[in-house]
Each structure stands twice: as structure tokens, then as C-alpha cells.
Amino acid sequence: MVYNIQGFLTVVGFFTGLFFSVIASVSPLDLVVNAILTTVAFHAFANLSLSLYIKHWDVNLASKFPKQTLESELDQLVKDLDKKEEKFMPQKENFKIIIDKQIGNIEAGQKNR
């Protein structure tokens, strides 16, 4: 979020400098210098204002991210998925044997290289 604001203000500074230089109808060198100076000024302003914002921003991640609640919900989802898997795949052990055999074949093929 912070980098988006900083980048936005820097780009706004560039186009502001370019706009006012074109309106003042200065020489091409002055146009470039004014655009660069305005861009640097807006960039410095963005850094200053964002650093003050972050410094005084009270962030408490424990209140914003309910870890225990999410973990209990995820555990419940895993249990539900295990129940569904047992219902739709009654011979689960047969699939494990096939998968283990294929993994063994893959490992043997990699050793032969």
C-alpha cells in the first residue's frame, strides 16, 4: 500500500512539473530540469508524509488477524474433507499403494540418470 502511494505521488509530481513547464513555454532544457525538480520534490514529500504516517500508525496484528479462529475453521474443513474422501474413495489404501509405487518408479528413474 505504501509503495503504491509513493509511486503515485512521484508520477503525479513528474506530470505536474511537465504540465507547468509546457504552460510556461520554457526551453526544452528548462522543461526537463523543471520536471526533474518537481518529481524529486513530490518524491521527497511522499517519503516524508508516509514515514510520519507509518511512525504514528498503531498496528496491532493480533486484533486484525484472528489466528485461533482461522486455525479452528481450517481444522474443521480438513476433517470434513477427510470424511468426504472416505465416502467417495472407500479403497483409499489401494490408491496409496499405487501412488507409492509410482513415486518409487520416479525415484529409480532419477537415480539411473
C-alpha positions in Angstrom: 0.0 0.0 0.0 2.7 2.4 1.0 4.7 1.8 -2.2 1.6 2.4 -4.3 1.1 5.8 -2.7 4.7 6.7 -3.0 4.8 5.8 -6.7 1.6 7.6 -7.4 2.8 10.8 -5.9 6.1 10.6 -7.7 4.3 10.2 -11.0 1.9 13.0 -10.2 5.0 15.2 -9.5 6.5 14.4 -12.8 3.4 15.2 -14.8 2.8 18.3 -12.7 6.3 19.6 -13.5 5.9 18.7 -17.1 2.5 20.4 -17.3 3.5 23.6 -15.8 6.7 23.7 -17.8 4.8 23.3 -21.0 2.3 26.0 -19.9 5.2 28.4 -19.2 6.6 27.5 -22.6 10.2 27.4 -21.5 13.1 25.9 -23.4 13.5 22.2 -23.7 16.3 22.1 -21.2 14.3 24.1 -18.6 11.4 21.7 -19.3 13.5 18.7 -18.3 15.0 20.4 -15.3 11.6 21.6 -14.0 10.1 18.2 -14.5 13.0 16.5 -12.6 13.0 19.0 -9.8 9.2 18.7 -9.3 9.4 14.9 -9.4 12.2 15.0 -6.7 10.1 17.4 -4.6 7.0 15.2 -4.8 9.0 12.1 -4.1 10.6 13.7 -1.0 7.1 14.9 0.1 5.8 11.4 -0.4 8.6 9.9 1.7 8.2 12.4 4.5 4.4 12.1 4.7 4.4 8.3 4.5 7.2 7.9 7.1 5.2 10.1 9.5 2.1 8.1 8.8 3.8 4.8 9.4 5.5 6.1 12.6 2.2 7.2 14.2 0.2 4.2 12.8 -0.8 1.9 15.7 -0.9 -1.6 14.3 -2.0 -4.5 16.4 -1.9 -7.6 14.2 -3.4 -9.8 16.9 -6.7 -7.9 16.7 -6.7 -7.7 12.9 -5.7 -11.4 12.2 -7.8 -13.9 14.2 -5.3 -16.7 14.1 -7.1 -19.1 16.5 -10.4 -18.7 14.8 -8.9 -19.4 11.3 -7.0 -22.4 12.6 -10.1 -24.0 14.1 -12.1 -23.3 10.9 -9.3 -24.8 8.8 -9.1 -27.9 11.1 -12.8 -28.4 10.7 -12.5 -28.1 6.9 -9.8 -30.7 6.9 -11.9 -33.1 8.9 -14.9 -32.5 6.6 -12.6 -33.2 3.6 -11.4 -36.4 5.2 -15.0 -37.6 5.7 -15.8 -36.8 2.1 -12.7 -38.6 0.9 -13.7 -41.7 2.9 -17.2 -41.6 1.4 -16.1 -41.3 -2.3 -12.9 -43.3 -2.1 -13.5 -46.4 0.1 -10.4 -48.2 -1.2 -8.1 -45.3 -0.3 -5.3 -47.7 0.7 -5.2 -49.1 -2.9 -4.5 -45.6 -4.2 -1.8 -45.1 -1.6 -0.1 -48.3 -2.8 -0.3 -47.1 -6.4 1.0 -43.6 -5.6 3.9 -45.0 -3.5 4.8 -47.4 -6.4 4.8 -44.5 -8.9 6.9 -42.4 -6.6 9.4 -45.3 -6.3 9.5 -45.6 -10.1 10.2 -41.9 -10.4 13.0 -42.0 -7.8 14.5 -45.1 -9.5 14.4 -43.3 -12.9 16.1 -40.3 -11.4 18.9 -42.5 -9.9 19.6 -44.1 -13.3 20.3 -40.7 -14.9 
